[in-house]
Amino acid sequence: MNKAQHKRSLTDNSSDYQTEYPLPQTGFLRLHQIIGNPKAKPPIPALIPVGKSTWWEGCRSGRFPEPIKIGNRITVWRVQDIKDYIKQQDSL
């Protein structure tokens, strides 16, 4: 899958999108669900293909959605914020 196809599949509302990248309608995502984890069993595909350091720097600078702390060591992002970010990037 090339970059254009990947972007299209992330924003497509068809059933293929739900099968390939199942996201809940509402709720929260952890970091590994956003940037992926190829070492996981089964591998988790990246919704936003960047590294961990790049992601955190982008959150600090405002480039990526704002995180929510729900515990000392638990950080999440709203599903809707991630979907909105992906749609915004697709329109550029």
N, C-alpha and C positions, 0 to 999 in steps of 0.2 A: 504494500500500500504506500503510495507516494504521499507527500505532504498535503497536497490539495485534496486527495481522496480522504486522508485522515481528518482534515478540518471539516470536510463535508459530512463525514460520518458522525462527527461529534455534534453537529448542529441539526442534523436530519431528524425529523420527528417520526420517521417511519418505524415499523416494528424491527427492522434491522438494527437501528440505533439502540433500541431497548435491549435487544439480544446481545449485541457486541459490547455495549457499555451500559449495563443496567444501573441507573441512578434512581434513587427514590424521588418521589414528587416533592417531598419536604424532608427536613431533617438536617443532619450534619455529616460531613466527610472528614476522615482523618487524613494526614499528610500522604501516607502511602497510597491512599485511594485516588489522590489527585495527581501526584507525580509518578505513580506506578512503582512496581517492585518486581523486576525480572527474575529475582532469585526466589520469590515466593513459590509455593507449590499449591495450586497452579499459579503461574505468573500473573501479576496484576498489570494490565495495560495502563499507560499514562494518559490521563485526560489532557494534561498540560505537560508536554515533554521538556521539563527543565530539571536541573539538579537541585538537591536539598538546599545548598548554600545560596543558589540563585533564587530559589523560592523565598527563603527567609529574607534576603536582601530586598526582593521585590515587595514583600509584605511591609517591611520597614519604610520603604520609599513611597508606598502607595500604588505601585504598579499592579500588584495582585490584591485580591480581596483581603479585608481585615480579619485576622484570626480571633477566635473566641476561646478564652481559657475556661474550662469547666472543672479543672482540678489542678493540683500542683504540677503534674506532669502530663496533663491531657489538654491538647489544643485541637480545636475543630474549626471547620468553615461551613457556613450555611450552603446547602445544595444550590439554592436559588442564586446566591452570589457567584458560585462557580459557573453555573449555566449562563448567567448574564455576562460574565467575563468572556466565556468562550464565544458567545454570540457577538459581543463587541469586537473581539479579535477577528472574527470571520467577516465582519463588515468593513474592515480596514483595507 
